[in-house]
């Protein structure tokens, strides 16, 4: 008798859950989830910066990767909200399904592409240098731009998988690919890798916050602006935070080195500007 009653209650509970997940959700519900996800992303990046200052570089990558997943969740929820605003029906089951996969959330969190190179004579460094030196619209500029576009496409396709794998390696002790050794997260991630990973995540988080900027929403998404304004107890989303950059050691007696570093700084500045524009375009699309 007792076992039969337990089975009936278990089945009844499952039916209740199925019915609940089939109920349509509102745009306000999805907006709150998106903002809470951005809030969590900011907190995780703050914690990652604390870990960076303490030298826990593998944990930096793990926390920053999880922060990216929350950024991806936010973008998915904003996308679902747009569907509801357009008159489509979205259920809780669909929300859970869209936000379930780690790699999918990493994919949605790809808001920019960053290149790092200190060599302007080969590879990506040469392409960037060629485009910077060429006159926009010229044959040389078009050739370099097309080559960079193809590199962008290739990198964007693999970024979501690369970041997911970086998180796994930074977090878990697993057999290596050859099955002969073990992955040891502690000590396996260097300072530069952690700094780059965290910097890129902070850049994308900074770009994502533009979605909540009233001045940018006026005339673009007035309904979202109204919902945000009417949400009186909306949480304050953390401000972006970046790891401290390593100082460039320039010496007057090494003009060649100074020139290379100056080129690198200019290039990085150029890439950041392009990445910011790209991120803003992707986020508002």
N, C-alpha and C positions, 0 to 999 in steps of 0.2 A: 504493500500500500504506500509506504513512505517513498520507496524508489519510484513508483509510478507518478506520485504527486510531484516529486522533484523533477522528473522528466517533463511533465506537463508545464510546470512553472518555467523551466528552462526554455521550452519551445515557445511559450507565450512571450517571454522576455525578448527572444530573438525576433518574433513577429513585430513587437512594439518598436524595436530598433529599426527594422526594415521600413516600417511605416514612417517613422520619424525622419529617416534619411531620404525618403522620397518627397518630403514636403519642400516646396520651393523656398529659397532664401531671398532676402531683400537686398537691395543695393547698399543700404545702411549697414547691414550685417557684414557684407563683404568689405566695405570700406573700413570698418573697425578692424577686421582681421588683417587687412593690408597695412594699416598704420601700426598695429601692434607688432607685425612682422618686421617693419622698418625699425621700430623701437628696439626690438630684440637684436636685430642686426647691429645697431649702434652700440648696445651694451656688450655684445660679444667682441666687437672690434676694440672697445675700450679695454676689456679684459686681455685681449691679445696684445695690446700695447704694453700693459703691465707685465705680461709674461716676457715680452721682448726686452724690456729694460732689466729684467731679472736673468736674462740669458737662456730662457727655456724655449729654444727656437723651434723644436718639433711641435710643442704645444701651441706656439704662435700660429703655425700653419693649420693645425687642427681647428683651433678656434676661429681663425679667419675663414676657413673653408665652410664651417658651420654657419658663420655670419653670412657668407654668400648664399647659402641655401635659404636663409630667411629673406634675403634680398630677392631671390628668385620666387619665393612664396608670395612676397608682397606684389611682385609684378604679375604673377598668375592671378591673384585675387583682384587686382585692379582690372585685369583683362576680363575676368568673369563678371565684375561689377558693370563694365561697359556693355556686356551682353544683356544683363538684366535691364539696364537703362534703355537699351534698344528694343526691349519688349520680349526678349527671349526668357525661357525658364531655366533656372539653374537650381539643382538640388544639392543637399548636403553630401549625398553620395558622390556627385560629380566633383564637388570641392575637395573631398578627401582623396578621390582618385587622381585628380590633377596635381595634388601636392604630395603624393606618396613617394615618388621615386627620387632618389638622391641626384642622379645624373640629370634628370629633367629639370630639377630646380637649379642645378649649376648652369644648365643651358640658358634658362631664362635670366640668370644673373650676369650673363656676358653682356656688358654695356659698353665696353671699350676694348681697344687692342693697343698694347704697349710693346715697343721694341727697345731693346737695350743693346748697344754695341759701342765699343771703343775703337773699332777698326773701320775706317771709312774707305778702305781700299778693296774690300771683298764683301761678298754676301749682302745682308740687309743694310749694313752700314754704308756700303757703296751706293745702293739704290736710294737711300734717304739723302745722301750727299748729292747724288746726281740730280735728284728732283729739286733740292734746295737751290742748287747752283743754276739750273736751267730756267729759261724764261717760260712762265706759264703759257701753255698752248703751243709751245714749240715742239718739234719732232722729238727732241731729246727728253723734254718734260713728259710728253705723252707716253714715250716708251718706258720711262722710269715709273710713271704713275700706273700704267697697265701692269707692269711687273709687280709693283707693290700691292695692287688690287688682288692679283692671283695669290700672293703670299698671305694676304688678309683672309681670303676665302679658305685656304688650307688651314690656317691657324685657328680660325673660328670654328671649323668643323671638329677639331681635336681638343679644343680648350676645355670643354665640359668634362670629357673623359680624363684629361690630364689632371685637372684640379681635383676630381673625385679620387683618382689614384694617389695624388699627393696627400690628401686627407687620410686615406687608408694607411699609407706608409708612415705617416706622422703619428698615427694613433695606435696601431695594432702590431703585436709581435706575431708575424706570420712567416711561413716558409717562403724563401725567395723563389724566383721563377725557375731556377735550376733544381730546386728541391734539396739542395746540399747545405745551405746555411739558413739562418733566421734573420728576418728583418728586425732591427733593434731601433725603435724610434728615437730613444734618447741618444743624442750625439750624432744622429744620422743627417740632421738638417743644419746647415751652416747659417751664420749670421746674415750673409748676403741674400741667400735664398729666402729666409724668413722676412727680411726687410722688403724684398721685392714683392713677395706674395701679399704681405700686409699692406704695402703701399698701393698696389693695384686694387685691392679690395676697398680700401678707404677712398680711393678715387671714384670708384663706381658707386659707393654709398653716397658720396658727396653729390654726384650727379643725380642719383635717384631722389634725393631730398627736394630737388626742383619740382617734383610732382606735387609737393605740398605748398609751394610758394604762391601766395595769393596774386602777386603781380603778374605771374606767368600764366595763371589760370583765367584771368579776366579775358573774356572774348574767345577763349579756347575751350574751356570746360566750366561754364558758369554753374551748372548743377553741382559739380564736385565742389566748387568754391562755396556754394550755399550750404551743402551738407557739412563741410568742414567748419564753417562759421557757426552753424547751429549746434555743433557738437561741443557743448560747453565744458565738459570734463575731459576733453581730448588730452592725452598725455603729451608731455614735451619730449620730442624725439631728440636723442643725444646728438650733439654736434660732431662732425667728422673729426677724427684724430689720426695723425700720421706718426710713424716711428721717426726718430731724429735721423736726418741724413748724415752719412759719413762725410767729414770735411775733406775737400780736395787739397792735397798737399802740393802746392805750386812753388817752385823755386825760381828766382831770377836767372839762375845759371843754366836753366834747361828750357830754352824757348820752344823747342820742338814739343816737349811734353806739355808746356803751357798751351800751345796751339791746339794740341789734340784734346786736352781737357776742355778748352774753350769751345771747340767744335762739339764735344759731347754735351756740354751744358746747353748750347744753342739747340742741338738736335732734340734733347730731352724736352726742352721748353716747347719746341715745335710739336713734338709728339703729344705732349700733355694737352696742348691747345686743340689739336685734331681729335684726340680721345674725348675731350670734354664735349666738343660739338657732336661727335658721333654718339656719345652716351645720351645726350639730351634728345637727339633725334630718335634714337631707339626707344627711349623711355616714353616719349609723348606719342609715338606712333600707335 
